[in-house]
Amino acid sequence: MPATLITGARVWDGLAETAAGPQDVLVEGDRIRQVGTDLQAPQGAEVIDLSGHTLTPGFMDCHTHVTITPDIASAFTLSPTAMALRSLPILRTLLMNGFTTVRDLMCADVGYSIVDVRDAVEAGTIVGPRMLVAPHLISARGGHGDFSAALADQFQGTPPPLELAAADGCDEIRTRVRQEIRAGADWIKFGATGGFSSPGDDPGQTTYTQEEMTALVGAAADLGVPATPHCYGDEGARRAVRAGVRSIEHANLASAQTLKMIEDAGVFVVPTQYTIVDDARNAFNEDHWKGVPAFKPRKFQKYQKALLDSAENLAAGDIRIAFGTDAGMFPHGDNWREFPMMVSNGITPTRALKAATSVAADLLGLTDLGVIAEGKIADIIAMPGDPFADIQVTGRVDFVMKEGTLHKRPDSAETGSRD
């Protein structure tokens, strides 16, 4: 692979408060070899001029569902193979959006097709972001991951076919955790509370006891795998923190006191605000809910104030926020919209950008990613303009490099090579 010298762009390293530059970045193989000014291109190197752009580390989305689309029910009509195939254009879209890493937190099949998708990306068989996966949502029966309540009585079996990864009691939960890890899980995801998109529960309900959560997280930790809960309300979050989770997904109903507990414990929050806060703001807007089952707007109307208050409290605190979107609940190509939503809720552009780069890498344990520095893996993206002044430019990424391989470049970029 020939070397690449990127010139002319302002460079943000993933750690500083703003971008520096213009600077040059020299990439050799899959690594960043040098960052500085007036760098010399090695013999045979490609030189790409990105003047007018801001160069950043590749973005990371820590909460995706690449085998799921907004028509969630369609997932239950597809085979695992069909769902895996459906993810292929989605993965390409995410990469072209500048997301070079994703953590996928649940597929909707009874098998482990998402593990095969992850491995195919790693092998270079398919194009997409590198993936870390939690294949299923381990859930209490009647909880957020048990979709059997969506079936008419005559379709209920023993067990009902849409229980997916349902488990109750410490022994059954430990067994389920070990099955997930045996199949190749990088993370364990479980339902600590109900949700907004599931028909049979409520986001304020806590669906596992403290004993059950502690058993679940402990079984994963024994095998070196971190755990994260789907979790909205206070009690679910408190139990999850006491159990030893590494992150909490959503936490959108957490009170100021619970957020402080999460912060003090050093637990990350992945707030998925684009989908949740937008729905909360539109809770009583009938046009917003056309074609949506009636149970969903009722939940957002019930919890509207708590959702908006929690978003404000999250921005005011010092919790380690990692970027995640819940893409799949909405079109994956819109996942970048999490950035402006976070900023609209009081999170600074710098904090939002760190959430998708250096902080996300910390959460995911990817020490060679999330920053632009000598010796790090060359996951580098660029966008025209300045995201610190206009966060909307995160939706206009036009240069994408993953592990030193160029996947996208602007038509206007001047290129050349040193002979």
N, C-alpha and C positions, 0 to 999 in steps of 0.2 A: 504494500500500500504506500503510494508516494506521500511525502510530507505535505502539509497544508499550512500556509501562513495567512492568517486572517488579519486584515489591516483596516484602519480608518474608523472603527467603531469605538464608542464609549464602552468600557468594560466594567461590569458589576460582578464581583467575585462571589456573591452569595452571602457575604458576611458584613460588608461595609454598609454605612447608612445611605450611600448613594453611589452612582457609577463614577468611575475615574476615566480619564482619557482625553483624547483618543489614545488607544494602546494597541499593540500587536499581540497576537496569540499564535504560537507555533505548535502544531500538532504533528506528532510522528507516531505512526501505528495507531493504537487505541488510546494513547496518552497525551496529555498536555506536557510539552517539553520546556516551554519558556513563555513567560508573560513579561512584556516590557515595551519600550519605545525603540523605534528604528532597528527592529530585529532584521537580521539578514536571512533571506530564504535559502535553504540548502539546495544543492544541485538537484534539479528535477522536481522541485516543490511547486505545487499550484499556489498561486497568490490570489486571494479573494478580497476585494475592497468593499467593505460594508460601511462606508461613510454615511452618516446620517442615521445609523442604527445604534441600538443598545444591545450589547452582547451579554447574555446571562447564562448561568448553569441551566441544563435541561430541567424542565418542570417535572414535578412528581405529583400525581393524583393518588392520594392514599385511601380513596374509597370509591371504587368503581364496580360495575357489574357488566362485564363486556359480553356476556351471553344473554343478557336481558334487554328488552326494549320497553318503551313506555306502555305498550299493550302487554302488561305483565301476564295476563291470562294466556297469551299465545305461547308462553314458555311451556305450559303444561300440555301442549299439543305436539311438541317436538321431541324427537329422539335426542339423546346426548350428542350423537354425531351431527345432527342438524343444528343444534345449538352451538357446537364448536365451530361449524362452518359459518354460522351467522356472525360469529365474533371477528372473522378475518377482515372485512372492510371496516369494522369498528376500530380494530387495533390500528389500522393504517390511518384512519381519521385522527385518532388520539396522538399518534406520532407526528402527523403533519401539523397538529395544533401546538407542537412543542413539548409534548409530554413524553419523555424518554423512559420514564418508570411509572408503573401503576401497581397499586395493591388492590387485588380483586377480592371482594369480601362477600362471596356467595354466588354460586350458580344455582339454577333451579332444576337440576336433574338429580336423579338418585345415584348416579355414578360420579365419576371423577374426570369428566372431559376437560375441565378447566386446567387440571394438572398437565394433561397432554398438550393443551394449547400453550401453556407456559414453557414447557420443554421444547416445543417446536420453535417458539420465538428464540429461545436460548441457542438452539442448534442452527438458527438462520434459515430454517425451512420456510417460515412465514415472517413477514415484516410487521414489526410493531414494537411497542415499548417493552423493556424487560418487565417481568411480572413476578410479584409475590402473591401467593394465593391462600385464601381460606375457603376450601371447596364448598362447605355448607354452613348454614346458620344453625347451630345447636340450640334447640328451643324446648321449653316446657310444652307439654301438650296443652293446647288452648292458647299458647303464646304466639309471638309474632311470626315465628317460622313454621307454624302448623297451619297450613292452608286448607285443611280438610273441612273447616267450617264453611268454605266457599262452595262445597259440593252439596247437592241435594241428598237426602237420606238414602235413596236407593243406590247411590254410588259409593256409599261408605263401605269400606271393607274392614278386614281385621289383619293388620292395622289399616286405617284409611290411607289411600294412595298418596295423599298430599301431606302426610306428616313429615316427609323428607327426613330431617335429622332430629326428630323429636326424641327427647330423653328426659326421664324424671328420676329423682333419687340419686344419691351419690354414686352407687355402683353402676347404674346404667349410664350415667353421665361420664364417668371415667372410661367406661368401655367405648363410648362414642368418640371421646377425645382421642383415644389410642387408635381407633379405626381411621380417623381423619389423618393422623400423623403417619400411620402405616402407609396410607395411600399417597403421601407426598405433600401434606399441608405445610406451608411456611408459617402460617398463623392459624390460631383457633378463634373463631368468632362465635359468640353466643348471644342469645336474647336475654337481656337483663330486665327489660320492660316491654310493654306492648308498643304498638306503633300507630302511625297515621294511615298507612296504606293497606293495612290488613283489616279484614272485616270483623274478626271475632274478638278483638281485644281493645285496650285503651292505652295510650302512651303514658298515662300516669300510673298504670298498674305495674307492680314489681312481680316478675313471674318466676324468679328463682329465690329460694331462701339463702341466707348467708352461708349456711353449711354447704348447700349445693354449689354456689359460686366458688367458694373456697376449694372444694373438691375439684371442680372443673379447672380452675386456674392452676392449682397444684399439680394435677395430672399432666397438664401441658408443660409446666415448668420442669417437671421431672425429666422430660424428654427434650428439654432445651428449646421449646417453642413458646413464643409469647401469645398472650390472649388479649382480645379486645371485645367489648360488648356493644351491641346495639342497645342504646340507652338514652332515654329522654328525661325521666323524672329524678327527683332528689334521692329517694330511698334506693333506687336501683344503682345510681351513681355511687352513693356512699358504700353500699355493699360491694360493688365492683372494686372500688379503691382499697377497701379493707382486704379483699381477696388477692390483690396484687397485680391487677391488670397493667399493661403498658400504656394503653390509650383508651379513650372513650369515644365512641362514634356518636355524633349528634350532640348530646348534652343540652338540647335546646330548651328544656324546661327546668334546668338546674338553677336553684336560687343563688344569690350572692354568697351565702354561707357555704353552700356545697361547692361552688366554683373555687372558693378559697381553700377548702379541704383538698380539692383536686390539685390545685396549684402547689400547696404545701407538700403534697405527696410526690411531686415531680411527674405526675401523670400527664400525658399529652391529651389534648382535645382536638378532634377532627369534626368541625361544627357543621359542615354541609349546609351552608346558609342559603345558597342560591335557590334550592327547591323549597326549604322549610320557611324561610322568612318571607319569600315572595308569596307563598300560599297564606301565611299569616296576615300579611298586609292586605290581601284580597279575600279575607275570610267571609266577608258579607257581600262580595261582588258576585252577583248571580252569573254574569257573563263568564267570569273566570272558571266557573265550575260546570259549564255545559258539557254534557256527556260523561261526567264523573259520578260514580256511585254516591248516593246521598250520605253514606256514613262518613265520608272523608271531609266534606265541608263542615259537617256538624262537629267533628273533632277540632278542626281549626278554629271554629267559632267559640267553642268551649275554652280553648287554651290561648286565644289570640294575645291577650295582654301578657300572660306569662312568657310566651315565646318572644315577644318584642322586648320585654324587660330583660330577659336572659341574654339576648344578643347585645344589648347595651352594656350589661354587666361584664360579659366576656371581654369586650373591647377595653373596658376600664381596668381590667386586672392584668396580671403578668403570667397567666397560664401559657405554657408552651403550646401554641396553636400550630397544628399541621394541616396542610391544605388537602381537602377531600371534597368530593362533589356529590356522590350518590348517582353519578351518571349511569343511565339505564332506566332510572325513574323519569328521566327526561332525555331528549336526544343527546347522544354522546358528544357530538360536535359542538355543543353549547357548554362544555364543561369549563372552558376558560371564563365564563361569566361569573364563576365563583369569585374571581378577583374583584370586579367592581361591586359585587354584592357585599363582600367583606368590608371594602372601603366605605360603602354607603352606611354601614352599621358602626362606623367609628374606628375600625382597624386601619392603621396607617398603611400607605402603599408599601413602605419598606417592610413592615411586619408581615403583610400579605405575601410579598415576594419571598421573604425568608421562609414563610410557612411552606412554600412549594419547592424550596431548594434545600438550604442547609438544615433547617429544622426538620423537614420531612426525611432527609437522609439520616439524621440522628434518630428519629423514631424508628426507621426501618433498619437501622444498623448497617447502612451502606457507607462505610467510612471513606471510600474512594470516589464518592459522588457528592453532588450538592454544592460544590464550590468550583471556581476556576482558579487553579493553582498548579504549579509545577509538580508533575508526577501523578496527578489525579487523572481518572478516566475522562476522555474527551467527549462528554455529553455537553454540547454547547448549542444554544439557540440564539436567534437575534430577531429583533422586531424594529420597524421604523419608528423613530421618535424616542420618547423618554417615558417609560412606565411610571417613574417617580412623580412626574408632572401630570400624566394622563394615563391612568390605569387601564383605560379602554384599549390601548395599543397591545396589551397582552392577547387580544383576539386577532392580531394581525401578524403573527409570527410567520416570517417568510424565509428563515434559514434554520435548518435542523441538521445537527450532526449528532450521531449516537455512536459511541465507541470509535470515534475517528472516521466513521463512514458518513458521507454526506448524503442526506435524503431529500433535502429541499434547499433551494437557493433563490434569491430574488432575481427576476429577469433583468433588473437594472444593474446588478452587481458586475463590476468590472473584474475580469479574471485574466490571469496570465500565468506563465511558468518561467522558472529560471532554468536555462539550458546549461 
